[in-house]
């Protein structure tokens, strides 16, 4: 706080910046949790539709990408000052929403298969908004443009290879 005051910024500016950082971090955490629900839904639908091989491939692909998601949630919480234990627990808990989605997916397919595309479309649109509005701009701050873009491209190629190999 002393450094900011010496540069002409008051304590109010620091509190506002910290509050904005916390808001962004929690928005990101809830976005990850929210998008894990339709992933579980898709897994449940795959198994309910008696598509065992495709459902297994989907479950494996989603499981692989859930590990880095949990790490990212934990890292984001650590970066804003939460304890290691709390950050790791919330990173793990963010993925535990998927089994709930899988149960819901199985139940929805049993009652009305017509609702499923609408729900998945809304979830996908929400996630695209979060990615384009928050995650991509945040990942390109402070000189990390090359690594962020490279990571996005490598992840995309890896998922396409897995999709082709397993599906």
N, C-alpha and C positions, 0 to 999 in steps of 0.2 A: 504494500500500500504506500510506503514511503517513496518508492521509485515513481509511481504514477503521480503522486502529489507534486514531486519535484519537476515533472514534465508538464505541469499545468493541468493535470486531470485531478478531479476531486475523488473522494471515496465513493461518491454516488456512481460515477462512471464504471468503477471496478465492480460494484455490486450489480449493476445492470448487465455488464458483460458476463459475469459469472452466472447470473440468472438466465441469460440467453443461452449460454453454453449448456447449462443443466436442462433447460427446456428442449434444446436440440437433441441432447443425448437421450432423454426419456422418450422423445418422439420417435427416435430411431429404434429404441428398445421395444416400444409398443408396436411399431411397424413390423419388426421381425416376428414378434409374437403373433400379431394379427395375420401375417402371411403364412405362418406355419399351420394355421387351422385349415385353410383350403388344401394345403399339401397333404395333410392327414385325410381330408375328405376324399381327395383323389385316390389315395391308397385304399381306403375303405371301399370306394366304388369299384376299383379294379378287382379286389378280392370278391366283392358281392356279385360282380358280373361273371364269375367263374372263368376269369382270364388269368389263371395261375402264373403262367410264364411271364406275361406282360406285367401283372401286378408285382411279381418278384423283381423284375427289372426296374419298375418305377420305385418300389420301396428301396432298392439298393441305391439308385441314383439320388433319391431324396436324402437318404441316410448319409451318403458321402458329403453332400453339400451342407448338411446340418452341423457337421463338426466345425467347419470354419465359421459358420454363423454363430455358434455358441461362443467361440473364441472372440469373435468381433464384439459381441454383446458384452462379454467380460472385459475386454480391453477398453471399450468405450466407457464403461462404468469406472474402471480403474483410473482412466485418464482424467476424470472429473473429481477424483478423490475418494471414491468409495473403497471399502476394505477389500482385500483379496478374496476372503471367504464369501462375502456378500456378492461380489461380482461373479465369482465362479458359480455359486448357487443359482443366481439369476440367469446366467448363461445356460446352465443345464435346464432350468425350469422353462426357458423359452422354447425348448424343443419338446417338452412334455405336453404341449398343447396338441401335438399331432395325433397321439392315440385317441384323444377326444374327437378330433376331426374324423378319424377312421371309423369310429363307432357311429358318428353322425352320418357319414357317407354310406355306410351299410344300411342304416335306417331309412335314409332318403331314397335310395334306390328301391327299397322295398315298398315305399308308399307312393312316390311320384318321381319318375325319372325325368319328367319335363322341367322340374325346378333346378336340376343340377347345373345345366349349362349357364343359366342366369346367375346362379351363385358363384360359380367359378369365374365367369366373366367380370362380375363386380369385384371380386377379390383380386383378379389379375389387373384390372384397371387401377384399383387402389394402390397396388404394389408398384405399378409403373409410375404413378404419380409420385410416390414417396422416393423412388429411385431417381427420377429425373429432377425432382425439386430439391431433395435434401442430400441423398447419398453421393451422387456423382459430383455435384459442386463441392461438397465437403471433402471428398477424396482428392480433389484437384487443388486444394489449398496448400500453401507453404511449400511449393516446389515439388510436389509428389505426382505431377501429371503423368509422367512416363510410367512410373510403377503402377499407378491406379489403372491406366489404360491397358498396360500389358497384363495386369492381373485379370481384368475384365475379359480380354481376348483369350487368354490361356484358359480361363474358366469356361468360356463359351465353347471353345474347341474341345476341351475335355468332356463336357456334357454331350456334345454332338458325337464324339467317338464312343462314349458309353451308350448313348441311345442307339447307335448303329450296331455296336457289338452285342448289347443285351436285348435289343428289341427286334 
